[in-house]
Amino acid sequence: MSLLEKVKKLVESQPLGVLSTSRENYPHTTLVAQRTSIQERKTIFVTTTSSRKAENIKENPQVSLFIDNRQNTYKDFRDTVGVTMKGKATQNPEYTDYFLEKHPNLIDFVQSPSTGIFCIYIERIEVVRASVLLNYLR
C-alpha cells in the first residue's frame, strides 16, 4: 500500500481530529468531528458560529487539522501515524449532507441555527510516523 493510500485510509476512517486555529498570535486547539476526502482535498467539520474556533477562522482562515491512529498504549511510540492537513477554512453549508453521511448521530447539532458547516480546502499534507521520531530520540 502506498503512503498516499495509507494516509487516505487513516484520515477517512477516523471520526475525530484536532483542529488548530489562531487569533492574535495565540493558537487554539480543539477536537472536532470531521469528514475528510483526500481525493477532493477537503475536510468538513461543524461548530457553533459563536465558538472560539469559528471566531478565529473569521480573523485568520489558515488552519490545520491533525488526525492520528493512537490507541493510548505503549505501542503508540512505535506504531502511531499522524497526518496534519493545512489549508484555508470557510463556512460552507453545501457540505451538510456530506458531513451527515459520516456523522448521522449529529443531525440535531448540525441542523441547529447556531451551527456552521466549515470546509478546509487542503493545501498541504504532512505525515509523521512515531517510529521515525524514535530514531531522533535515541
Secondary structure, DSSP 8 states (H G I E B T S, - for coil): --HHHHHHHHHHH-SEEEEEEEETTEEEEEEEEEEEETTTTEEEEEEETTSHHHHHHHH--EEEEEEE---SSTTHHHH-EEEEEEEEEEE-GGGHHHHHHH-GGGHHHHTSTTEEEEEEEEEEEEEEEHHHHHHHH-
